[in-house]
């Protein structure tokens, strides 16, 4: 079992109320359990983001070939042409 170390934490009133509510509901025995669970959740969330960055973002950036990219003016022209075509298709006969 890990040794615990005591620290002092200041929280905004709404978070204090949430901690108290969690304890009153019986979900947690004390403030330390509530904070520890929140920190575990934060650590898990950070690990998920790190995994996403490693497994999806980095490979995508490495695969990026700037020679295949379109200039922004061409992108805008294509979007406008697409929107104009949709407007023509959806226009009611006069």
C-alpha positions, -999 to +999 in steps of 0.1 A: +000+000+000+013+035-009+021+059+019-001+090+019+012+125+021-009+154+033-013+186+013-036+216+015-058+224-014-079+255-019-110+251-041-138+274-053-170+271-034-188+252-061-161+225-061-162+223-023-200+218-025-194+190-051-169+173-028-193+175+001-221+162-020-200+132-031-192+124+005-228+129+017-240+105-009-217+078+004-199+076-029-166+086-012-156+084+025-137+117+026-122+146+007-090+127+000-109+100-018-128+125-040-096+144-049-077+111-056-105+099-079-104+132-098-067+130-102-069+094-114-095+105-140-072+134-151-042+110-154-063+086-175-075+115-197-040+127-202-029+092-211-057+089-237-046+123-253-010+112-253-020+079-271-041+098-296-012+122-304+013+093-307-010+070-327-030+094-349-016+129-350+021+122-354+017+096-382-007+120-400+019+148-398+046+125-409+025+114-439+017+150-449+031+159-483+031+196-488+036+192-526+000+177-527-016+206-508-038+231-526-032+269-522-059+285-501-072+304-531-080+272-549-097+257-518-119+288-516-127+286-553-137+250-551-159+256-520-176+285-537-182+265-569-196+237-548-219+260-529-230+278-561-239+244-577-259+234-547-277+267-548-286+262-585-299+227-577-320+238-549-334+269-566-371+268-573-383+275-609-394+311-614 
